[in-house]
Amino acid sequence: MSGEGKTVCVTGASGFIASWLVKLLLQRGYTVRASVRDPSDQKKTDHLLALDGAKERLRLFKANLLEEGSFDSVVDGCEGVFHTASPFFITPSDPQAELIEPALNGTLNVLGSCAKNPTVKRVVLTSSVAAVAYNGRPRTSDVIIDETWFSDPESCKENKLWYQLSKTLAEDAAWKFAKENGIDMVAINPAMVIGPLLQPTLNTSSAAILNLINGSQTYPNASFGWINVKDVANAHIQAYEIPSANGRYCLVERVAHYSEVVNILHKLYPSFQLPEKSADDKPFMPTYQVSREKAKTLGIDFISLEEGLKETVESLTEKKFFGM
Ligand SMILES: NC(=O)c1ccc[n+]([C@@H]2O[C@H](COP(=O)([O-])OP(=O)(O)OC[C@H]3O[C@@H](n4cnc5c(N)ncnc54)[C@H](OP(=O)(O)O)[C@@H]3O)[C@@H](O)[C@H]2O)c1
């Protein structure tokens, strides 16, 4: 097993992506130090403590992105750091306090702990397509977005895209800090993540699918890239383990408008009541392409959107978010 005898840490371990990351790291034999905001909240910890290998090789730590030095003890003695914690929701009442400060200052806090710790060999940052694709350039069917694209903070501000702004500022600051402090960092930039939930709470990207099957009359007039959570977690570990991995990796199985997502759901579940019209009368937002070339060098096979949607619906049903 590739991780045997090695200690790594995962921030925000109770979240959707990080829970999968912890599961796969334990499967590969790693010892995992994992941070959660509130270790006394069983909704955030029970599913982690129940993972195979957790009893022997998982240790939970309390840490908050907003507290300087909070991650020192988590990172202590780790060879690899997976920084995944960051708030992901779309309609903050105070964007600065709720999204930007935890994303930006939190990333610098975690990297600050890494800089103090000579055992750390590589940091894998969970960034997002949110930090790639929002730069005001048109996104149409002939456009191929790749790792050379960077979202533009001014464009995000103008369009009140606060989550995108938080991820853009955080990734940018992370690259600067890593360069100045000699930290070997790799960024993973996934699009909308779907697939089975390990945690008992509902995260934002899974809620996007729940909203379609839960009786809504309309679907959003939007096109997003979609990617399976198992591919995302695997890409993080590959980015850590493959010595030549570097820079950023966009992760998108394919870009699809919500109308196409609804069509796939209809084929999979003909009896479901699904929305039949777009939320506005404007032309459909075009789809675009996101290059998969660099991600393929991490050995990612890309689980299909169809499979991901099926897994998401089954998981939402099993967790009783749907069908009761
Ligand atoms: N899901 C997607 O579609 C997607 C796509 C691209 C990138 N990402 C990125 O992937 C990462 C994880 O997202 P996710 O989808 O797994 O979301 P999630 O389930 O909501 O997980 C977010 C994690 O961040 C933690 N967190 C938030 N604020 C914190 C704070 N002040 N201090 C400490 N921890 C804090 C949360 O802790 P609590 O559980 O205590 O709230 C949670 O563990 C984020 O960096 C997100 O930007 C997600």
The ligand as an SDF file (V2000), in Angstrom:
LIG
                    3D

 48 52  0  0  0  0  0  0  0  0999 V2000
  -18.5190   20.4110   -4.0400 N   0  0  0  0  0  0  0  0  0  0  0  0
  -18.1280   21.0330   -5.1210 C   0  0  0  0  0  0  0  0  0  0  0  0
  -18.8500   21.0780   -6.1370 O   0  0  0  0  0  0  0  0  0  0  0  0
  -16.7750   21.7010   -5.1620 C   0  0  0  0  0  0  0  0  0  0  0  0
  -16.2380   22.0230   -6.4180 C   0  0  0  0  0  0  0  0  0  0  0  0
  -14.9620   22.5970   -6.4820 C   0  0  0  0  0  0  0  0  0  0  0  0
  -14.2630   22.8510   -5.3220 C   0  0  0  0  0  0  0  0  0  0  0  0
  -14.8170   22.5650   -4.1200 N   0  0  0  0  0  0  0  0  0  0  0  0
  -14.0310   22.8610   -2.9250 C   0  0  0  0  0  0  0  0  0  0  0  0
  -13.8800   21.6690   -2.1930 O   0  0  0  0  0  0  0  0  0  0  0  0
  -13.7400   21.9580   -0.8000 C   0  0  0  0  0  0  0  0  0  0  0  0
  -14.7290   21.1560   -0.0160 C   0  0  0  0  0  0  0  0  0  0  0  0
  -16.0230   21.4310   -0.4890 O   0  0  0  0  0  0  0  0  0  0  0  0
  -17.2320   20.4120   -0.2500 P   0  0  0  0  0  0  0  0  0  0  0  0
  -18.0430   20.4090   -1.4680 O   0  0  0  0  0  0  0  0  0  0  0  0
  -16.7220   19.1420    0.3060 O   0  0  0  0  0  0  0  0  0  0  0  0
  -18.0400   21.2500    0.8140 O   0  0  0  0  0  0  0  0  0  0  0  0
  -18.4970   20.9530    2.3100 P   0  0  0  0  0  0  0  0  0  0  0  0
  -19.0320   19.5750    2.4150 O   0  0  0  0  0  0  0  0  0  0  0  0
  -19.3830   22.0760    2.6750 O   0  0  0  0  0  0  0  0  0  0  0  0
  -17.1280   21.0360    3.0940 O   0  0  0  0  0  0  0  0  0  0  0  0
  -16.5500   22.2440    3.4700 C   0  0  0  0  0  0  0  0  0  0  0  0
  -15.6270   21.9880    4.6510 C   0  0  0  0  0  0  0  0  0  0  0  0
  -15.0090   23.2080    5.0270 O   0  0  0  0  0  0  0  0  0  0  0  0
  -15.1230   23.3410    6.4310 C   0  0  0  0  0  0  0  0  0  0  0  0
  -15.1290   24.7390    6.8900 N   0  0  0  0  0  0  0  0  0  0  0  0
  -15.8940   25.7660    6.4630 C   0  0  0  0  0  0  0  0  0  0  0  0
  -15.6350   26.8680    7.1750 N   0  0  0  0  0  0  0  0  0  0  0  0
  -14.6840   26.5320    8.0940 C   0  0  0  0  0  0  0  0  0  0  0  0
  -13.9890   27.2160    9.1250 C   0  0  0  0  0  0  0  0  0  0  0  0
  -14.2180   28.5130    9.3900 N   0  0  0  0  0  0  0  0  0  0  0  0
  -13.0670   26.5370    9.8480 N   0  0  0  0  0  0  0  0  0  0  0  0
  -12.8230   25.2290    9.6020 C   0  0  0  0  0  0  0  0  0  0  0  0
  -13.4490   24.5280    8.6630 N   0  0  0  0  0  0  0  0  0  0  0  0
  -14.3550   25.1650    7.9120 C   0  0  0  0  0  0  0  0  0  0  0  0
  -16.4390   22.7120    6.7650 C   0  0  0  0  0  0  0  0  0  0  0  0
  -16.5000   22.4040    8.1420 O   0  0  0  0  0  0  0  0  0  0  0  0
  -17.9220   22.2080    8.8920 P   0  0  0  0  0  0  0  0  0  0  0  0
  -18.3620   20.8470    8.4560 O   0  0  0  0  0  0  0  0  0  0  0  0
  -17.6180   22.3210   10.3060 O   0  0  0  0  0  0  0  0  0  0  0  0
  -18.8200   23.2820    8.3610 O   0  0  0  0  0  0  0  0  0  0  0  0
  -16.3850   21.4740    5.8740 C   0  0  0  0  0  0  0  0  0  0  0  0
  -15.6530   20.4520    6.4830 O   0  0  0  0  0  0  0  0  0  0  0  0
  -13.8910   23.4730   -0.6860 C   0  0  0  0  0  0  0  0  0  0  0  0
  -12.5950   24.0240   -0.7120 O   0  0  0  0  0  0  0  0  0  0  0  0
  -14.6510   23.8460   -1.9470 C   0  0  0  0  0  0  0  0  0  0  0  0
  -14.4100   25.1640   -2.3310 O   0  0  0  0  0  0  0  0  0  0  0  0
  -16.0550   21.9990   -4.0200 C   0  0  0  0  0  0  0  0  0  0  0  0
  1  2  1  0
  2  3  2  0
  2  4  1  0
  4  5  1  0
  4 48  2  0
  5  6  2  0
  6  7  1  0
  7  8  2  0
  8  9  1  0
  8 48  1  0
  9 10  1  0
  9 46  1  0
 10 11  1  0
 11 12  1  0
 11 44  1  0
 12 13  1  0
 13 14  1  0
 14 15  2  0
 14 16  1  0
 14 17  1  0
 17 18  1  0
 18 19  2  0
 18 20  1  0
 18 21  1  0
 21 22  1  0
 22 23  1  0
 23 24  1  0
 23 42  1  0
 24 25  1  0
 25 26  1  0
 25 36  1  0
 26 27  1  0
 26 35  1  0
 27 28  2  0
 28 29  1  0
 29 30  1  0
 29 35  2  0
 30 31  1  0
 30 32  2  0
 32 33  1  0
 33 34  2  0
 34 35  1  0
 36 37  1  0
 36 42  1  0
 37 38  1  0
 38 39  2  0
 38 40  1  0
 38 41  1  0
 42 43  1  0
 44 45  1  0
 44 46  1  0
 46 47  1  0
M  CHG  2   8   1  16  -1
M  END
$$$$
